[in-house]
């Protein structure tokens, strides 16, 4: 019985390890930079370290094809990236975030690249270890792993930095990553991956680049992704400008993440099991559009500090719905034996749109104010819902058809 649920437990542990480093980049370091006087424009541009997530589909066929050792295709890549993450985090511990901005940026870029590579293997593992009926649950578990990683890499890290300092805090996190890495030995390799490295497959990304269904899917989610990226990049910086302590900001974000992924993600997963994945995209985007519209109205009638804290919760609720909805859709689109490549391509394009939002967020907030960055996600999700409905109706876009394109 325990072995039956080992893949599910392993997914949470592996996602936690992966997103611990990512949370350090997107949650802790921007708060530290802003707290030390960095401009909104500079902090917004720092988010471009996630560029690797926009191009990792280029090496996804390699991760989908070549096993590195006897652990198997998926587990060997997961272990390698875990070791690389630990090493990069240890290197960052010896940098000074106040004076070594360029070096911190470069190491952050390396961390993001490793995490982007690990996500290829992790998504491939989920697609092949779980049946189609379990994939919404797999997406929710992956999201819960992100929550744990965010709590540790964001809130706990900021708290430790305030108590013991930058270097001891990051070295402690690096040691924790070694513990997480042990989970790779406890999960079974998917059966279809055991001997794939011996099969004569041609490595190429051109088939997916010519897949109109994939590009259509990417286009219809673009407005919502850009909008939520704008909000996400600025929502915690608003707390900094309102005088919240760095550790408090970390815990506000972490607790919001925990609550939303504990409540919203499972509810979303349960709803998605009752509808086709493509219909789930329409439903999810429509709900989020309504949610941000309500936030824009409520924002006028409450205090600015209350509104700022509530905005953090709304943003993480949107990320929970978006993660489960989009991941379930991407997994449904994946071709057999090409899951890592197909899902990675879609998440890469999604990351490219997010980078646009990150890069523009500081300029928009500085020019128009933080409230505008909370209105744009609602407009973006509304447009995504309309595009999804129109495209799916016009092209009869189903996972089966897209997989054959």
C-alpha positions in Angstrom: 0.0 0.0 0.0 2.8 2.4 0.9 4.6 1.7 -2.4 1.4 2.6 -4.3 1.5 6.2 -2.9 5.3 6.6 -3.0 5.2 8.4 -6.4 2.7 10.9 -5.1 4.8 11.6 -2.0 7.9 11.8 -4.1 6.2 14.3 -6.4 5.6 16.6 -3.5 9.2 16.2 -2.2 10.8 16.7 -5.6 8.7 19.7 -6.4 9.5 21.2 -2.9 13.2 20.8 -3.7 12.9 22.4 -7.1 10.8 25.4 -6.0 12.8 26.1 -2.9 15.6 27.5 -5.1 13.0 29.2 -7.3 11.3 30.8 -4.3 14.6 32.2 -3.2 14.9 33.9 -6.5 11.4 35.3 -6.9 10.4 35.8 -3.3 13.4 36.4 -1.1 16.0 38.2 -3.2 13.6 40.8 -4.7 12.4 41.8 -1.2 16.1 42.1 -0.1 16.9 44.2 -3.1 14.0 46.5 -2.7 14.7 46.8 1.1 18.2 48.0 0.2 16.9 50.7 -2.1 16.8 49.1 -5.5 14.4 50.7 -7.9 11.1 49.1 -9.0 12.5 49.0 -12.5 15.6 47.1 -11.4 13.7 44.6 -9.3 11.3 44.0 -12.1 14.1 43.4 -14.6 15.7 41.0 -12.1 12.8 38.6 -12.9 14.3 38.0 -16.3 16.6 35.4 -14.6 13.8 33.0 -15.4 14.7 33.3 -19.1 15.8 29.6 -18.9 12.2 28.6 -18.5 11.5 30.1 -21.9 14.1 28.2 -23.8 14.4 24.9 -21.9 12.3 23.2 -24.6 15.5 23.3 -26.7 17.2 20.7 -24.6 14.0 18.9 -23.5 14.4 16.2 -26.2 17.7 15.3 -24.6 16.2 15.0 -21.2 13.3 13.0 -22.7 15.8 10.6 -24.5 19.1 10.0 -22.6 19.4 8.3 -19.3 22.5 9.4 -17.3 22.9 6.4 -15.1 21.2 3.2 -13.8 18.5 5.2 -11.9 16.7 5.5 -15.2 15.6 8.2 -17.6 13.6 10.5 -15.3 15.3 9.8 -11.9 18.8 10.3 -13.3 18.1 13.8 -14.5 16.2 14.7 -11.3 19.2 13.6 -9.2 21.7 15.5 -11.4 19.7 18.7 -11.2 19.3 18.4 -7.4 23.1 18.2 -7.0 23.6 21.2 -9.3 21.0 23.2 -7.4 22.7 22.5 -4.1 26.1 23.5 -5.6 24.8 26.8 -7.0 23.0 27.7 -3.7 26.2 27.1 -1.8 28.1 29.4 -4.2 25.5 32.2 -3.8 26.0 32.0 0.0 29.4 33.5 -0.4 28.1 36.5 -2.4 26.9 39.8 -1.0 23.5 40.7 -2.3 24.1 44.4 -1.4 27.2 44.8 -3.6 27.5 41.8 -5.9 24.3 42.3 -7.9 25.7 41.1 -11.2 27.1 37.9 -9.6 23.9 37.3 -7.7 22.0 37.7 -11.0 24.3 35.3 -12.8 24.1 32.6 -10.1 20.3 33.1 -10.0 20.3 32.6 -13.7 22.2 29.3 -13.2 19.7 28.2 -10.5 16.8 29.0 -12.7 18.4 27.0 -15.6 18.9 24.0 -13.4 15.3 24.2 -12.1 14.0 24.6 -15.6 15.9 21.4 -16.6 14.5 19.5 -13.5 11.0 20.6 -14.4 11.4 18.8 -17.8 12.1 15.5 -16.0 9.5 16.1 -13.2 6.7 16.8 -15.7 7.7 13.9 -17.8 7.6 11.7 -14.7 4.1 12.9 -13.7 2.8 12.3 -17.2 4.1 8.8 -17.4 3.8 7.6 -13.8 0.1 8.6 -13.5 -2.9 7.6 -15.6 -5.1 10.2 -17.3 -7.6 10.2 -14.4 -4.8 10.9 -11.9 -3.3 13.9 -13.7 -5.4 16.6 -12.1 -4.3 15.1 -8.7 -0.7 15.1 -10.0 -0.9 18.7 -10.9 -2.4 19.5 -7.5 0.5 17.6 -5.8 3.0 19.4 -7.8 1.4 22.6 -6.7 1.5 21.6 -3.1 5.2 20.8 -3.5 5.6 24.3 -4.8 3.9 25.6 -1.7 6.4 23.8 0.6 9.3 25.1 -1.5 7.9 28.6 -1.4 7.5 28.5 2.4 11.1 27.4 2.9 12.8 29.4 0.1 10.7 32.5 0.8 9.4 33.0 4.3 11.9 30.7 6.2 14.8 32.0 4.2 14.0 35.7 4.9 13.5 34.9 8.6 16.8 33.1 8.8 18.6 35.9 7.0 17.3 38.3 9.6 18.4 36.1 12.4 21.7 34.5 11.4 22.7 36.4 8.2 22.9 35.7 4.5 25.7 33.1 4.4 24.6 30.8 7.2 21.0 30.9 6.0 21.8 29.9 2.4 24.3 27.2 3.5 21.5 25.8 5.7 19.2 25.7 2.7 21.8 24.0 0.6 22.1 21.3 3.3 18.4 20.8 3.3 18.4 20.3 -0.5 20.7 17.3 0.1 18.0 15.8 2.3 15.4 16.4 -0.4 17.6 14.8 -3.0 17.3 11.4 -1.1 13.7 11.1 -2.3 14.8 10.3 -5.8 15.9 6.8 -4.6 12.5 6.2 -3.0 10.3 6.7 -6.1 10.0 4.1 -8.9 11.0 4.9 -12.4 7.9 4.8 -14.8 7.9 1.5 -16.7 7.7 3.1 -20.2 11.0 4.9 -19.4 13.1 1.9 -18.3 14.6 1.0 -21.8 13.8 4.1 -23.8 17.5 5.2 -23.9 18.2 2.1 -26.0 15.6 2.9 -28.6 16.8 4.6 -31.8 14.8 7.9 -31.5 15.8 11.0 -33.4 16.3 14.1 -31.3 14.5 17.0 -32.8 12.3 19.9 -31.7 11.0 20.7 -35.2 7.9 18.5 -35.0 6.6 20.4 -32.0 7.5 23.8 -33.5 5.3 22.8 -36.5 2.4 21.7 -34.3 -0.3 24.3 -34.8 -2.3 23.0 -31.8 0.5 23.7 -29.4 1.0 27.3 -30.7 -2.8 27.9 -30.5 -2.8 26.7 -26.9 0.1 29.0 -26.1 -1.6 32.0 -27.8 -4.8 31.6 -25.9 -3.2 31.5 -22.4 -0.9 34.5 -23.2 -3.0 37.4 -21.9 -3.8 35.7 -18.6 -0.1 34.7 -18.0 1.2 38.2 -18.8 -1.4 39.8 -16.5 -0.7 37.6 -13.5 3.1 38.0 -14.0 2.6 41.8 -13.7 0.7 41.4 -10.4 3.0 38.7 -9.0 6.2 40.7 -9.6 4.8 43.8 -7.7 2.5 42.4 -5.0 5.1 41.9 -2.4 7.1 45.0 -3.3 4.0 47.0 -2.5 4.3 45.6 1.1 7.9 46.8 1.2 6.9 50.3 0.3 4.1 50.2 2.9 6.7 49.5 5.6 6.2 45.8 6.3 9.3 44.0 7.6 11.0 41.6 5.2 10.3 38.5 7.3 6.7 39.5 7.7 6.4 39.9 3.9 7.9 36.4 3.5 5.4 34.9 5.9 2.4 36.8 4.3 3.4 35.3 1.0 4.1 31.9 2.3 0.9 31.6 4.4 -1.2 32.9 1.4 0.5 30.3 -0.8 -0.2 27.5 1.7 -3.8 28.4 2.3 -4.6 28.9 -1.4 -2.9 25.7 -2.6 -4.4 23.7 0.3 -7.9 24.9 -0.4 -8.1 26.2 -4.0 -5.8 23.7 -5.8 -7.7 20.5 -4.5 -11.1 22.1 -5.3 -9.8 23.0 -8.8 -8.5 19.5 -9.3 -11.8 17.9 -8.2 -13.7 20.2 -10.7 -11.4 19.4 -13.5 -12.0 15.7 -13.2 -15.6 16.3 -14.2 -14.8 18.2 -17.4 -12.5 18.0 -20.5 -9.1 19.7 -20.0 -9.8 22.2 -22.7 -13.1 23.2 -21.1 -11.2 23.5 -17.8 -9.1 26.3 -19.3 -12.2 28.3 -20.2 -13.7 27.7 -16.8 -10.5 28.6 -14.9 -9.8 31.8 -16.8 -13.4 33.0 -16.4 -13.3 32.4 -12.7 -10.1 34.3 -12.3 -11.3 37.2 -14.4 -14.3 37.5 -12.1 -12.1 37.3 -9.0 -9.8 40.1 -10.1 -12.7 42.2 -11.1 -14.2 41.8 -7.6 -10.8 42.7 -6.1 -10.7 46.0 -8.1 -14.1 46.9 -6.7 -13.3 46.0 -3.1 -10.0 47.7 -3.2 -11.7 51.1 -3.2 -13.5 50.5 0.1 -10.8 49.1 2.4 -7.6 50.4 3.8 -4.5 50.3 1.7 -2.6 47.9 4.1 -5.5 45.5 4.2 -5.9 45.7 0.5 -2.2 45.0 -0.1 -2.3 41.9 2.1 -5.5 40.7 0.5 -3.9 41.2 -2.9 -1.2 38.7 -2.0 -3.8 36.1 -1.3 -5.7 36.8 -4.5 -2.6 36.5 -6.6 -1.6 33.2 -5.0 -5.2 31.9 -5.4 -5.0 32.8 -9.1 -1.6 31.0 -9.4 -3.1 27.9 -7.8 -6.1 27.8 -10.3 -3.8 28.6 -13.2 -1.2 26.0 -12.3 -3.7 23.1 -11.9 -5.8 24.1 -14.9 -3.0 24.7 -17.3 -0.8 21.8 -16.2 -3.8 19.4 -16.6 -4.3 20.8 -20.1 -0.7 20.5 -21.0 -0.4 16.9 -19.8 -3.5 16.0 -21.8 -1.8 17.4 -24.9 1.4 15.5 -24.5 2.3 12.8 -27.0 3.2 9.3 -25.6 7.0 9.1 -25.0 7.4 12.9 -25.6 5.7 14.2 -22.4 8.7 16.0 -21.1 9.3 17.8 -24.4 5.7 18.6 -25.2 4.8 19.9 -21.7 8.1 21.7 -21.4 7.4 23.5 -24.7 4.1 24.8 -23.5 5.5 25.9 -20.1 8.4 27.5 -21.9 6.2 29.6 -24.0 4.1 30.4 -20.9 7.4 31.5 -19.2 8.2 33.7 -22.1 4.9 35.5 -21.7 5.6 35.7 -17.9 9.0 37.4 -18.6 7.2 40.1 -20.6 5.0 40.7 -17.5 8.0 40.7 -15.1 10.0 43.1 -17.3 7.2 45.5 -17.7 5.8 45.3 -14.1 8.2 47.8 -12.5 7.7 50.4 -15.2 3.9 50.1 -15.1 3.8 50.2 -11.2 6.1 53.2 -11.2 4.1 55.1 -13.8 0.5 54.1 -13.0 0.6 52.7 -9.4 0.3 49.3 -7.9 -3.5 49.1 -8.3 -3.2 49.0 -12.1 -1.0 45.8 -11.8 -4.0 44.2 -10.1 -6.5 45.3 -12.7 -4.6 43.9 -15.7 -4.7 40.2 -14.6 -8.5 40.3 -14.7 -8.5 41.8 -18.2 -5.9 39.2 -19.3 -7.8 36.2 -17.9 -11.1 37.5 -19.5 -9.4 37.7 -22.9 -7.8 34.2 -22.4 -11.3 32.8 -21.6 -12.8 34.4 -24.7 -9.9 33.2 -26.9 -10.0 29.7 -25.6 -13.8 29.5 -26.2 -13.4 30.9 -29.7 -10.4 28.8 -30.7 -11.7 25.5 -29.3 -15.1 26.0 -30.9 -13.6 26.9 -34.3 -10.9 24.3 -34.5 -12.5 21.6 -32.4 -9.3 21.6 -30.4 -9.2 18.4 -28.3 -6.1 16.7 -26.8 -6.5 13.8 -29.2 -6.5 16.0 -32.3 -3.6 18.1 -31.1 -1.5 15.0 -30.3 -1.9 13.8 -33.9 -0.9 17.2 -35.5 
